Amino acid sequence: MLEQRVEIAGQLKTLEQERQAIDATLLETLTDAEQRLGVRAPGGWVLRSRSRTSWVYDPETRVAIKGLQQQAQRDGRAQPLVSTYLVAVQEET
């Protein structure tokens, strides 16, 4: 079972790279309207673009945020959220 899991993880990584390449081509090919409104695909699927905003902070702000987080953890105003997952790493030889 472990061998199968490692094999599937490798396949998923390859498939994800292929999907990203296809998406990049589609984003270059589709018009803004097609991306926003969606393009019908076989099987009842609609392909449309979505966006997510991430923020990059200057070093001083990152330090301040980290300090606030640590203080809230010490004061009990922050609660841990633990998720458990498996990861496969290849041993170095």
N, C-alpha and C positions, 0 to 999 in steps of 0.2 A: 504494500500500500504506500509506503514512503517513497519508493522508487517511482511509482505512478504519479504521486503528488509532485515530485521534483520535475518529472517529464512534462506534466501539464503546466506547471508554472513557467517552464521554458517556452512552451507553445504559446501561452498567454502573452508573454513578453514580446514574442515575435509578432503575434497578431496585433497587439497594441501599437507596435511600431508601424505596421502596415496600415492600420486604421488612421493613425496620425498623418501618414503620407497622403492617404486618400482624402482626408479632411482638408489638408493644406491645398490640394489641387482643387477640391470643390469650392473652397473659400475664394480662390482666385478666379474660378469659372462662373460661379453663380452671381447674379446681380444683387445689389443691396436689397431690393424688394423681394427677390426669391429667398434670400437668407432670412429676412425678417418675417415674411408671411409663410414661408415653407414651401417645399417641393414634395409632391407625393411620390412615394416609393412603393414598390410591390408589397403586398401583404397588409395593406392598410396603414403603413407607416408614413409619417410626414417628417421630413428632415428640415430643421430650421436652426438658425444660430441662436445662441444664448451668450450672454457675457456675465462675467463675475469680476468684481472690483476687489483688488488687494491693495494694501497700503504698505509703503516702504517709509519707515521713519528714520529721522536723523539719529545719530548715536545718543545724543542727550535724551531724547524722548524715549528711546528703547531702554536706556538705563532707568529712567523715571518709571516707566511702565513695569519693568521687572521688579523694581523696588516696591511698588504698590502691590504687585501680585504676591511677593514674598511676605509682605506685612499682613496681607489679608489671609494668607495661609497660616501664619503664626497665630493670628488673632482668632482663627476659626470662622472667619467670614467667607472663606472659600472652602468648598468641599471637593475632595478628589473624585474624579470620574475615571474609572479604570476600565479599559477594554483589553481583552485578551485575544491574541491572534497568533497564528503560526507563521514563521518565516524560515525559509531555507537559504542557507548561506553555504557557499562552496568552500571547503577546507583548503587552506593554503598548503602547498606541498613543498 
